[in-house]
């Protein structure tokens, strides 16, 4: 496996907390401790524009499949709704009073899940924008949401070290997973929905079976918090990004470490915490507290 840095996108004046690929190929959105949501071209690795201004830091961006909408979660609890057809912001989803840390959609049900520091998840209709349910998941912050690709279950990672798994049919609690000794910051299901991988402030990566809910592997993956986990859709690998300034690529079948992308390993990588990762084909995109977006070309070999 070889990794090459192919671009560095600069322009943010403050730390970047999150990123989201557009449904339109070659477009990336980023947000952070800045005054707006930024659109970039990955075709020529250039700044396009600030899509819209924001009143508070952006912690979450989500573009649901098949809908011309982009949802942006803010530190003040609002969720901004941008309509690409109308090219304008729609009325914000106002319910939470505390920061929004993650947003995901249940595409079959056309429902949007919004996780907040208030310990609840609000469930919204993506067609009418009405609030459908509120799920009291925890007495403390919910940091991350993962929806299984088969859309049968959803996992919430919480500040109280727990992972709560719910049935997506009726939002009933299926299981609480205990294993992390500090906050759970990142979660992602494998593309075949058989594994759930979690990352915590305890620097551990844990691999769970999604049927028995057993802990299959515990990986002391990083030196500090694991902020992001991203599975490749076609290749049997996933990447982790950490507060320790490293990106690591792991086997999704053998859970071995295949690549450590860091300054220590000779890469011109991030100088501060890596906050979010995403795969764009065989490109791995990373954003950081160092205000940079980096594009990595990963060659998996034969």
KOLMARGU-997077 format. One line per 3 residues: number of its first residue (from 1); their letters; for each residue x, y, z of N, C-alpha, C, CB. Coordinates in steps of 0.2 Angstrom, whole numbers, always signed. Atoms other than C-alpha are relative to their C-alpha. Glycine has a CB too. Example, Ala and Ser with C-alpha at 12.3 -4.5 7.8 and 13.67 -1.06 7.14 Angstrom:
REM residues 2
1 = as = +4/-6/+0/+62/-22/+39/+4/+6/+0/-5/+0/+6  -4/-6/-1/+68/-5/+36/-4/+5/+3/+2/+2/-7
END
This chain:
REM residues 302
1 = xxx = +4/-6/+0/+0/+0/+0/+4/+6/+0/-5/+0/+6  -4/-6/+0/+7/+17/-5/-5/+6/+1/+4/+1/-6  +4/-6/-1/+0/+34/+0/+4/+6/-2/-2/+1/+8
4 = xxx = -3/-6/+2/+4/+51/-8/-5/+6/+1/+2/-1/-8  +4/-6/-1/-2/+68/-3/+0/+4/-7/+4/+5/+5  +1/-3/+7/-9/+76/-19/-3/+7/+1/-5/-4/-4
7 = xxx = +3/-7/-1/-17/+92/-12/+0/+2/+7/-6/+1/-4  +1/-3/-7/-18/+104/+3/-4/+6/-2/+7/+2/+3  +5/-5/+1/-33/+115/+3/+0/+5/+6/-7/-2/-1
10 = xxx = +0/-5/-5/-31/+131/+13/-5/+6/-1/+8/+3/+1  +4/-6/+0/-42/+146/+17/-4/+0/+6/-5/-2/-6  +4/-1/-6/-51/+142/+33/+5/+4/+5/-1/-7/+3
13 = xxx = -4/-4/-5/-45/+154/+47/+0/-3/+7/-3/+7/+0  +0/+4/-6/-49/+142/+61/+0/-7/-1/-6/+3/+4  +0/+7/+1/-49/+124/+65/-6/-3/-4/+0/-3/+7
16 = xxx = +6/+3/+3/-60/+113/+54/-2/-6/+3/+3/-2/-8  +3/+5/-4/-71/+101/+63/-3/-6/-4/-5/+2/+5  +4/+6/+4/-80/+91/+49/+0/+2/-7/-7/+0/+3
19 = xxx = +0/-1/+7/-82/+88/+31/-5/-5/-3/+7/-2/-3  +5/+4/+3/-95/+80/+19/+1/+1/-8/-7/+2/+2  +0/+0/+7/-94/+75/+1/-7/+1/-3/+3/-7/-3
22 = xxx = +6/-2/+3/-107/+82/-10/-2/-6/-5/+0/+6/-5  +2/+5/+5/-118/+70/-21/+2/+2/-7/-8/-1/+0  -2/-2/+6/-112/+80/-35/+8/-2/+0/-1/+8/-2
25 = xxx = -7/+2/-1/-95/+72/-39/+5/+6/+0/+2/-5/-6  -6/-5/+0/-79/+82/-35/-1/+6/+4/+1/+2/-7  +1/-5/-4/-87/+93/-23/+0/-2/+8/-7/+3/-1
28 = xxx = -1/+1/-7/-82/+94/-4/-3/+6/+4/+7/-1/+1  +2/-5/-5/-90/+104/+10/+4/-1/+7/-8/+0/+1  -3/+0/-7/-81/+109/+26/-3/+5/+4/+8/+0/-1
31 = xxx = +2/-5/-5/-85/+118/+42/+4/-1/+6/-8/-1/+1  -4/+0/-6/-77/+122/+58/-2/+6/+4/+7/-1/-1  +1/-5/-4/-74/+136/+70/+1/+7/-4/+6/+0/+6
34 = xxx = +0/-6/+4/-77/+149/+56/-6/+3/-1/+3/-2/-7  +6/-3/+1/-90/+160/+50/-5/-2/-6/+1/+8/-1  +4/+3/+5/-97/+149/+36/+2/-7/-2/+1/+5/-6
37 = xxx = -1/+6/+3/-99/+133/+27/+4/+1/-7/-7/-4/-1  -4/-1/+6/-86/+131/+13/+0/-6/-5/+8/+1/+2  +0/+4/+6/-87/+123/-4/+6/+0/-4/-6/+1/-5
40 = xxx = -6/+1/+4/-72/+116/-13/-1/-5/-6/+6/-3/+5  +0/+4/+6/-68/+108/-30/+6/-5/+1/+1/+4/-6  -5/+5/+0/-59/+91/-29/+3/-1/-7/-2/-6/+4
43 = xxx = -2/+2/+7/-57/+91/-48/+7/+4/-1/-5/+2/-5  -6/-4/+0/-44/+106/-47/+2/+2/+7/-1/+6/-5  -2/-1/-7/-42/+106/-28/+0/+8/+1/+7/-3/+1
46 = xxx = +0/-7/-1/-48/+124/-27/-6/+2/+5/+0/+4/-6  +5/-3/-3/-59/+135/-16/-5/+2/-5/+2/+6/+5  +5/-2/+5/-76/+138/-24/-3/+6/+4/-5/-5/-1
49 = xxx = +4/-6/-3/-86/+149/-11/-2/-2/+7/-6/+2/-4  +4/+1/-6/-93/+151/+6/-7/-1/-2/+2/+6/+5  +7/+2/+2/-110/+143/+4/-5/+5/+4/-2/-7/+1
52 = xxx = +4/-4/-4/-118/+152/+18/+3/+2/+7/-7/-3/+1  -3/-1/-6/-114/+161/+34/-3/-3/+6/+0/+8/+1  +3/+3/-6/-116/+154/+51/+1/+4/+6/+3/-8/+1
55 = xxx = +0/-4/-6/-119/+161/+68/+4/-3/+6/-7/+1/+3  -4/+3/-5/-109/+148/+78/+4/-6/-4/-5/-4/+5  -4/+5/+3/-96/+134/+75/-4/-6/-3/+5/-3/+5
58 = xxx = +3/+6/+3/-101/+120/+63/+4/-7/+3/+1/+0/-8  -2/+7/-2/-99/+102/+71/-2/-5/-4/-2/-1/+7  +3/+5/+4/-109/+92/+59/-2/+2/-7/-5/-4/+3
61 = xxx = +3/-1/+7/-113/+92/+40/-2/-7/-3/+5/+3/-5  +3/+6/+3/-124/+79/+31/-4/+2/-6/-4/-4/+5  +4/+0/+6/-131/+77/+14/-3/-6/-2/+5/+3/-6
64 = xxx = +4/+6/+1/-144/+64/+12/+0/-3/-7/-7/+0/+3  +0/+3/+7/-144/+52/-3/-6/+2/-3/+2/-7/+0  +6/-1/+4/-156/+57/-17/-4/+6/+2/-4/-6/+1
67 = xxx = +4/-7/-2/-162/+74/-9/+5/+6/-1/-3/-1/+7  -4/-6/+1/-156/+91/-14/+1/+4/+6/-3/+4/-6  -1/-4/-7/-152/+96/+4/+6/-1/+3/-6/-3/+5
70 = xxx = -6/+1/-4/-138/+99/+15/-1/+3/+7/+6/+4/-3  +2/-2/-7/-140/+99/+34/+7/+2/+4/-4/-6/+4  -5/-2/-3/-128/+108/+45/-1/+2/+7/+3/+7/-3
73 = xxx = +1/+0/-7/-127/+106/+64/+5/+5/+3/+1/-6/+3  -4/-5/-3/-121/+121/+74/+1/-1/+8/-3/+7/-1  -1/+0/-8/-114/+124/+92/-6/+3/+4/+7/+4/+1
76 = xxx = +5/-3/-3/-129/+134/+96/-7/-4/+1/-2/+7/-3  +6/+5/+0/-141/+119/+93/-4/+0/-6/-4/+2/+6  +4/+0/+6/-148/+124/+77/+2/-4/-6/+0/+8/-3
79 = xxx = -2/+3/+6/-148/+114/+61/-2/+4/-6/-4/-8/+0  +1/-4/+6/-147/+124/+45/-2/-5/-6/+6/+5/-2  +3/+4/+5/-156/+117/+30/+1/+4/-7/-7/-2/+0
82 = xxx = -1/-3/+7/-149/+122/+12/-3/-4/-5/+8/+1/-1  +3/+3/+6/-159/+118/-3/+4/+2/-6/-8/+2/+0  -4/-1/+6/-149/+116/-19/-4/+2/-6/+5/-6/-1
85 = xxx = +4/-1/+5/-163/+117/-30/-2/+8/+0/-7/-4/+0  +2/-7/-1/-168/+134/-23/+6/+5/+1/-5/+1/+6  -6/-4/-2/-150/+139/-19/-1/+4/+6/+3/+3/-7
88 = xxx = +1/-4/-6/-155/+145/-2/-1/-4/+6/-5/+6/-2  +1/+3/-6/-156/+142/+16/-8/+0/+1/+3/+4/+6  +7/+1/-2/-173/+135/+22/-1/+2/+7/-3/-7/-2
91 = xxx = +0/-1/-8/-180/+138/+40/+4/-5/+3/-8/+1/+2  -4/+4/-4/-168/+131/+52/-5/-5/+4/+5/+3/+5  +3/+5/-4/-173/+115/+62/+2/+2/+7/+2/-7/-1
94 = xxx = -2/-3/-7/-174/+123/+80/-4/-5/+5/-2/+7/+0  +2/+4/-5/-176/+111/+94/+5/-1/+6/-2/-7/-2  -5/+1/-6/-160/+108/+104/+3/+7/+2/+6/-4/-3
97 = xxx = -3/-7/-3/-152/+122/+115/+7/-1/+0/-4/+1/+6  -7/+1/-1/-135/+114/+115/+3/-3/-6/+1/-6/+6  -3/+2/+6/-122/+109/+102/-2/-6/-3/+7/+0/+1
100 = xxx = +1/+6/+4/-126/+97/+88/+6/-3/-2/-5/+2/-6  -6/+4/+2/-112/+84/+86/+0/-4/-6/+2/-4/+6  +0/+4/+6/-118/+73/+72/-7/+0/-2/+2/-7/+2
103 = xxx = +6/+0/+4/-132/+72/+59/+1/-6/-5/-2/+6/-3  +0/+5/+5/-136/+56/+49/-8/-1/-2/+2/-7/+3  +7/+1/+3/-151/+51/+38/-2/-8/-1/-1/+3/-6
106 = xxx = +3/+7/+2/-162/+35/+37/-3/+1/-7/-4/-3/+6  +3/-2/+7/-164/+36/+18/-6/-3/-2/+6/-2/-5  +6/+3/+2/-177/+23/+16/-6/+3/+4/+0/-8/+3
109 = xxx = +5/-3/-3/-188/+31/+29/-1/+8/-1/+0/-1/+8  -1/-8/+1/-183/+49/+24/-1/+3/+7/-6/+2/-5  -1/-3/-7/-179/+53/+42/+7/+2/+1/-3/-5/+5
112 = xxx = -7/-3/-2/-165/+64/+49/+1/-1/+7/+0/+7/-2  -2/+1/-8/-157/+60/+66/+5/+5/+2/+3/-7/+1  -4/-5/-2/-149/+74/+75/+2/-1/+7/-3/+7/-1
115 = xxx = -2/+1/-6/-138/+71/+90/+3/+6/+4/+6/-6/+0  -2/-6/-4/-135/+84/+104/+4/-1/+6/-6/+4/+1  -3/+0/-6/-125/+88/+119/-5/-1/+6/+4/+6/+1
118 = xxx = +5/+0/-5/-142/+88/+128/-2/-8/+2/-6/+3/-2  +1/+7/-2/-142/+68/+128/-6/-3/-4/-1/+0/+7  +5/+3/+4/-156/+67/+115/+1/+0/-7/-7/+4/+2
121 = xxx = +0/+0/+7/-158/+63/+97/-7/+2/-2/+2/-7/-3  +7/-2/+3/-172/+72/+87/+0/-3/-6/+0/+8/+0  +2/+3/+6/-180/+63/+73/-4/+4/-4/-3/-7/+1
124 = xxx = +4/-5/+4/-186/+74/+59/-2/-3/-7/+4/+6/-2  +1/+2/+7/-195/+71/+42/+4/+4/-4/-8/+1/-1  -4/-4/+5/-184/+76/+28/-5/+2/-6/+5/-5/-3
127 = xxx = +5/-2/+5/-200/+79/+17/-4/+6/+3/-5/-5/-2  +4/-5/-3/-210/+90/+29/+4/+5/+5/-6/-2/+4  -4/-3/-5/-196/+95/+41/-3/+1/+7/+2/+7/-2
130 = xxx = +3/+0/-7/-207/+92/+56/+4/-5/+4/-8/-2/-1  -3/+4/-5/-201/+85/+72/-4/-6/+1/+2/+4/+7  +4/+7/-1/-207/+66/+73/+1/-3/+7/+2/-5/-5
133 = xxx = -1/+3/-7/-199/+60/+89/+6/+3/+3/+1/-8/-1  -6/-1/-3/-186/+63/+102/+2/-6/+4/-1/+7/+5  -2/+6/-3/-176/+49/+109/+5/+2/+6/+4/-5/-5
136 = xxx = -5/-1/-5/-168/+51/+126/+5/-6/+1/-4/+1/+7  -5/+6/+0/-152/+41/+124/+4/+0/+6/+4/+1/-6  -5/-1/-5/-141/+48/+138/-2/+6/+4/+7/+0/-3
139 = xxx = +1/-6/-4/-140/+60/+152/+6/+5/-1/+0/-2/+8  -5/-4/+2/-125/+67/+144/+1/+0/-8/+7/-3/+3  -1/-1/+7/-118/+72/+127/+0/-7/-4/+7/+3/-1
142 = xxx = +0/+5/+5/-121/+61/+112/+5/+3/-6/-7/-2/-4  -5/-3/+4/-105/+63/+101/-1/-2/-7/+7/-2/+3  +0/+3/+7/-108/+52/+86/-6/-5/-1/+7/-3/-2
145 = xxx = +5/+5/+2/-121/+42/+76/+3/-4/-6/-6/+4/-3  -2/+4/+5/-118/+27/+65/-7/-4/-2/+6/-5/+1  +6/+4/+2/-132/+19/+54/+3/-6/-4/-5/+5/-4
148 = xxx = -3/+5/+3/-129/+2/+48/-3/+0/-8/-3/-7/+3  +2/-1/+7/-129/+1/+29/-7/-4/-2/+5/-3/-5  +6/+3/+1/-144/-11/+29/-6/+3/+3/+0/-8/+2
151 = xxx = +5/-4/-3/-153/+2/+39/-5/-4/+5/-4/+4/-5  +3/+3/-6/-158/-10/+53/+1/+3/+7/+2/-8/-1  -2/-3/-6/-149/-2/+67/+4/+6/+0/+3/-5/+4
154 = xxx = -4/-6/-1/-142/+14/+73/+4/+0/+7/-5/+6/-1  -4/+0/-6/-128/+16/+86/+2/+8/+2/+7/-4/-1  -2/-7/-3/-125/+32/+97/+6/-1/+4/-6/+3/+3
157 = xxx = -6/+0/-5/-108/+35/+105/-1/+6/+4/+6/+0/-4  +1/-5/-5/-109/+45/+121/+6/+1/+4/-6/-3/+4  -5/-3/-5/-99/+55/+133/+1/-5/+6/-1/+7/+2
160 = xxx = +0/+5/-6/-103/+42/+147/+3/-6/-2/-7/-1/+2  -4/+6/+2/-92/+29/+138/-4/-5/-3/+4/-3/+6  +4/+5/+2/-107/+19/+132/-2/+1/-8/-7/+0/+4
163 = xxx = +3/+0/+7/-113/+14/+114/-7/-2/+1/+4/-4/-5  +7/+2/+0/-132/+13/+113/-2/-2/-7/-5/+5/+4  +2/+2/+7/-139/+3/+99/-8/-1/+0/+3/-7/-2
166 = xxx = +7/+0/+1/-157/+5/+93/-2/-3/-6/-3/+8/+1  +4/+2/+6/-169/-3/+81/-2/+5/-4/-5/-5/+2  +2/-5/+4/-172/+8/+66/-7/+0/-2/+4/+1/-6
169 = xxx = +7/+1/+1/-189/+1/+64/-5/+4/+4/-2/-7/+0  +5/-4/-5/-197/+8/+80/+4/+4/+5/-4/-5/+3  -4/-4/-5/-182/+16/+89/+0/-3/+7/-2/+7/+0
172 = xxx = -1/+3/-7/-182/+4/+103/+7/-2/+1/-5/-7/+0  -7/+1/-2/-166/+1/+113/+1/-8/-1/+1/+2/+7  -1/+7/+1/-158/-16/+107/+6/-2/+5/+3/-1/-7
175 = xxx = -6/+2/-4/-141/-16/+117/+4/+7/+2/+4/-5/-4  -5/-5/-2/-129/-5/+127/+7/-3/+0/-2/+3/+7  -7/+3/+0/-111/-9/+124/+5/+4/+4/+3/+0/-8
178 = xxx = -5/-4/-4/-98/-5/+137/+7/-3/-1/-2/-2/+8  -7/+2/+2/-80/-6/+134/+5/+5/+0/+0/-4/-7  -4/-6/+0/-73/+11/+132/+1/+3/+7/-2/+5/-5
181 = xxx = -1/-3/-7/-66/+19/+148/+0/+8/+0/+7/-2/+2  +1/-7/+1/-68/+37/+141/-6/+1/-6/+6/+4/-2  +5/-2/+5/-80/+46/+129/+1/-4/-7/-1/+7/-1
184 = xxx = +0/+3/+7/-85/+37/+112/-1/+6/-5/-5/-5/-1  +0/-6/+4/-80/+50/+99/-2/-2/-7/+7/+3/+0  +1/+2/+7/-82/+40/+83/-3/-7/-1/+6/+0/-4
187 = xxx = +3/+7/+1/-92/+25/+76/-1/-1/-7/-7/+0/+4  +2/+1/+7/-94/+17/+59/-2/-8/-1/+5/+2/-5  +1/+7/+2/-102/+1/+53/+4/-2/-6/-8/-1/-1
190 = xxx = -3/+3/+6/-93/-10/+40/-5/+0/-5/+3/-7/+1  +5/-1/+5/-101/-9/+23/-5/-6/-1/+4/+0/-7  +4/+6/+0/-108/-27/+25/-5/+0/+6/+4/-6/-1
193 = xxx = +4/-1/-6/-116/-21/+42/+1/-6/+5/-7/-1/-2  -1/+5/-5/-108/-36/+51/+4/+2/+6/+4/-6/-3  -4/-3/-6/-96/-25/+62/-2/+7/+1/+8/-1/-2
196 = xxx = +0/-7/-3/-97/-9/+72/+7/+1/+2/-6/+1/+5  -6/-2/-3/-81/-1/+75/+0/+7/+3/+6/+1/-6  +0/-6/-5/-79/+12/+89/+6/+3/+1/-5/-1/+6
199 = xxx = -6/-4/-2/-66/+25/+93/-1/+4/+6/+3/+3/-6  +1/-4/-6/-64/+34/+110/+5/+4/+2/-2/-5/+5  -5/-5/-2/-56/+47/+119/+6/-4/+4/-3/+5/+5
202 = xxx = -5/+5/-4/-46/+32/+128/+5/-2/-5/-4/-6/+3  -5/+2/+5/-37/+30/+111/-1/-7/-3/+7/+1/+2  +1/+7/+2/-44/+13/+108/-5/+0/-6/-3/-4/+6
205 = xxx = +5/+2/+5/-53/+6/+93/-2/-7/+2/+4/+0/-7  +3/+7/-2/-65/-8/+97/-5/-2/-6/-4/+1/+6  +4/+3/+6/-73/-20/+84/-5/-4/+4/+4/-4/-5
208 = xxx = +5/+4/-3/-90/-27/+89/-4/-4/-5/-5/+5/+3  +4/+4/+4/-101/-40/+81/-7/+3/+1/+0/-8/+2  +7/-3/+0/-118/-33/+76/-6/-5/+1/-1/+4/-6
211 = xxx = +6/+5/-1/-128/-49/+79/+1/-2/+8/+1/-6/-4  -1/+2/-7/-121/-55/+96/+2/+6/+4/+6/-6/+0  -3/-6/-4/-114/-38/+101/+6/-1/+4/-6/+3/+5
214 = xxx = -7/+1/-4/-98/-46/+107/+5/+4/-2/+2/-8/-1  -6/-3/+2/-82/-37/+107/+5/-5/-3/+3/+4/+7  -5/+4/+4/-71/-45/+94/+7/+1/+0/-3/-1/-7
217 = xxx = -7/-2/+0/-56/-35/+94/+1/+7/+4/+3/+1/-7  -2/-7/-3/-48/-21/+105/+7/+2/-2/+0/-1/+8  -6/-2/+3/-35/-11/+96/+3/+6/+4/+0/+1/-7
220 = xxx = -2/-6/-3/-24/+1/+106/+3/+4/-6/+6/-1/+5  -1/-3/+7/-24/+12/+90/+4/+6/+0/-7/+1/-3  -3/-7/+1/-18/+29/+94/+3/+2/+7/-5/+5/-2
223 = xxx = -2/-2/-6/-10/+39/+108/-5/+5/+4/+7/+4/-1  +6/-4/-3/-25/+51/+110/-6/-2/-3/+2/+8/-1  +7/+1/+2/-43/+52/+106/-1/-2/-8/-5/+6/+1
226 = xxx = +1/+2/+7/-49/+43/+90/-6/+4/-2/-2/-8/-1  +6/-5/+2/-60/+57/+82/-4/-2/-6/+3/+6/-2  +4/+2/+6/-65/+48/+66/+2/-7/-3/+2/+6/-6
229 = xxx = -1/+7/+3/-67/+31/+58/-4/+0/-7/-3/-5/+4  +3/+0/+7/-70/+29/+39/+2/-6/-4/+2/+6/-4  -1/+6/+4/-73/+13/+30/+0/+1/-8/-6/-6/+1
232 = xxx = +0/+0/+7/-68/+11/+12/-6/-4/-3/+7/-2/-4  +6/+4/+2/-84/+6/+2/+2/-6/-4/-4/+5/-5  -2/+6/+4/-75/-6/-10/+6/-4/+3/+1/+2/-7
235 = xxx = -6/+3/-3/-58/-10/-2/-1/-3/+7/+6/+4/-1  +1/+3/-7/-57/-21/+14/+5/+4/+5/+2/-7/+0  -4/-4/-5/-49/-6/+24/-4/+5/+3/+6/+3/-4
238 = xxx = +3/-6/-3/-54/+7/+36/+5/+5/+3/-5/-1/+5  -5/-5/-3/-45/+23/+42/-2/+3/+6/+1/+6/-6  +1/-3/-7/-44/+31/+59/+4/+7/+0/+1/-4/+6
241 = xxx = -3/-6/+0/-40/+49/+62/+0/+2/+8/-3/+6/-4  +0/-1/-7/-34/+55/+79/+3/+7/+2/+5/-5/+3  -3/-5/-3/-30/+69/+91/+8/+0/+0/-3/+1/+7
244 = xxx = -7/+0/-1/-12/+63/+91/+3/+1/-7/+2/-8/+1  -3/-3/+6/-10/+70/+73/+1/-5/-5/+6/+4/+1  -2/+5/+5/-9/+53/+64/-7/-3/-3/+3/-6/+4
247 = xxx = +5/+4/+4/-20/+44/+51/+2/-7/+0/-2/+4/-7  -2/+7/+1/-20/+25/+51/-5/-3/-4/+1/-3/+7  +4/+4/+4/-26/+13/+39/+1/-7/+2/+2/+1/-8
250 = xxx = +1/+7/-3/-32/-4/+45/-3/-5/-5/-3/+0/+7  +3/+5/+4/-37/-20/+37/-7/-1/+3/+4/-7/+0  +7/+1/-3/-56/-22/+39/-2/-8/+1/-5/+3/-5
253 = xxx = +1/+7/-1/-54/-41/+38/+4/-3/+6/+0/-4/-6  -4/+2/-5/-39/-44/+49/+2/+5/+5/+7/-2/-4  +0/-5/-5/-39/-28/+59/+8/+2/+1/-3/-2/+6
256 = xxx = -7/-2/-1/-20/-26/+56/+1/+7/-3/+5/-5/-4  -2/-7/+2/-11/-9/+54/+4/-1/-7/+4/+4/+5  -4/+0/+6/-6/-6/+36/+4/+6/-2/-5/-2/-6
259 = xxx = -4/-6/+2/-1/+12/+35/-1/+5/+6/-3/+3/-6  +0/-5/-4/+3/+26/+47/+2/+6/-3/+5/-1/+7  -2/-6/+4/+2/+43/+39/+1/+6/+6/-6/+2/-5
262 = xxx = -2/-4/-5/+11/+55/+50/+6/+4/-1/+0/-3/+8  -7/-4/+1/+25/+68/+51/+6/-4/+2/+0/+7/+4  -6/+5/-2/+35/+55/+61/+2/-5/-5/-3/-4/+6
265 = xxx = -1/+5/+5/+33/+43/+46/+2/+3/-6/-6/-4/-1  -2/-3/+6/+39/+56/+34/-5/+3/-5/+4/-4/-4  +5/-3/+4/+23/+62/+27/-1/+8/+2/-7/-3/+1
268 = xxx = +1/-7/-2/+19/+81/+26/-7/+1/+2/+1/+5/-7  +6/+1/-2/+4/+78/+36/-2/+6/+5/-1/-7/+4  +2/-5/-5/-6/+88/+49/+4/+1/+6/-8/-2/+2
271 = xxx = -4/-2/-6/+2/+97/+63/-4/+0/+6/+3/+7/-1  +4/+0/-6/-13/+97/+75/-5/-6/-1/-3/+7/+1  +5/+6/+0/-28/+85/+79/-3/-1/-7/-5/+2/+5
274 = xxx = +4/+2/+6/-36/+76/+64/-7/-1/+3/+3/-6/-3  +7/+0/-3/-55/+79/+67/-4/-4/-4/-2/+7/+0  +5/+4/+4/-63/+70/+52/+3/-3/-6/-6/+5/-2
277 = xxx = -2/+4/+6/-60/+58/+37/-6/-2/-4/+5/-6/+2  +5/+3/+4/-69/+53/+22/+3/-3/-6/-5/+6/-2  -2/+3/+6/-66/+42/+7/-3/+3/-6/+0/-8/+0
280 = xxx = +2/-2/+7/-68/+49/-11/+3/-5/-5/+1/+8/-1  -3/+5/+4/-65/+33/-21/+6/-2/+4/+2/+3/-7  -6/+1/-3/-47/+30/-17/+4/+6/+3/+5/-4/-5
283 = xxx = -2/-6/-3/-44/+47/-11/-2/+0/+7/-2/+7/-3  +2/+0/-7/-44/+49/+8/+1/+8/+2/+5/-4/+5  +0/-7/-2/-48/+67/+14/+0/+1/+7/-7/+3/-3
286 = xxx = -1/-2/-7/-43/+74/+31/-1/+7/+1/+6/-3/+3  +0/-7/-2/-47/+90/+40/+2/+0/+8/-7/+3/+0  -4/+0/-7/-38/+96/+56/-1/+7/+3/+7/-1/-2
289 = xxx = -1/-6/-4/-36/+109/+69/+5/+5/-3/+1/-1/+7  -5/-5/+3/-22/+116/+59/-3/+4/-6/+6/-5/-3  +3/-4/+5/-35/+124/+47/+1/-3/-7/+2/+7/+0
292 = xxx = -2/+3/+7/-30/+112/+32/-5/-5/-2/+7/-2/-1  +3/+6/+3/-39/+100/+21/+5/-3/-4/-7/+2/-4  -5/+3/+4/-27/+87/+14/-3/-6/-4/+5/-3/+5
295 = xxx = +3/+5/+4/-31/+75/+0/+6/-5/-1/-2/+3/-7  -5/+6/+1/-21/+58/+0/-3/-5/-5/+0/-3/+7  +2/+6/+4/-21/+46/-14/+3/-6/+2/+3/+2/-8
298 = xxx = -2/+7/-3/-20/+28/-8/+0/-5/-5/-5/-2/+6  -1/+6/+5/-14/+14/-19/+0/-6/+4/+6/+1/-5  +1/+6/-4/-20/-2/-12/+4/-6/-2/-7/-2/+1
301 = xx = -4/+6/+3/-9/-13/-23/-5/-6/-2/+5/-2/+5  +3/+6/+3/-14/-30/-30/-4/-4/+6/+4/-4/-4
END
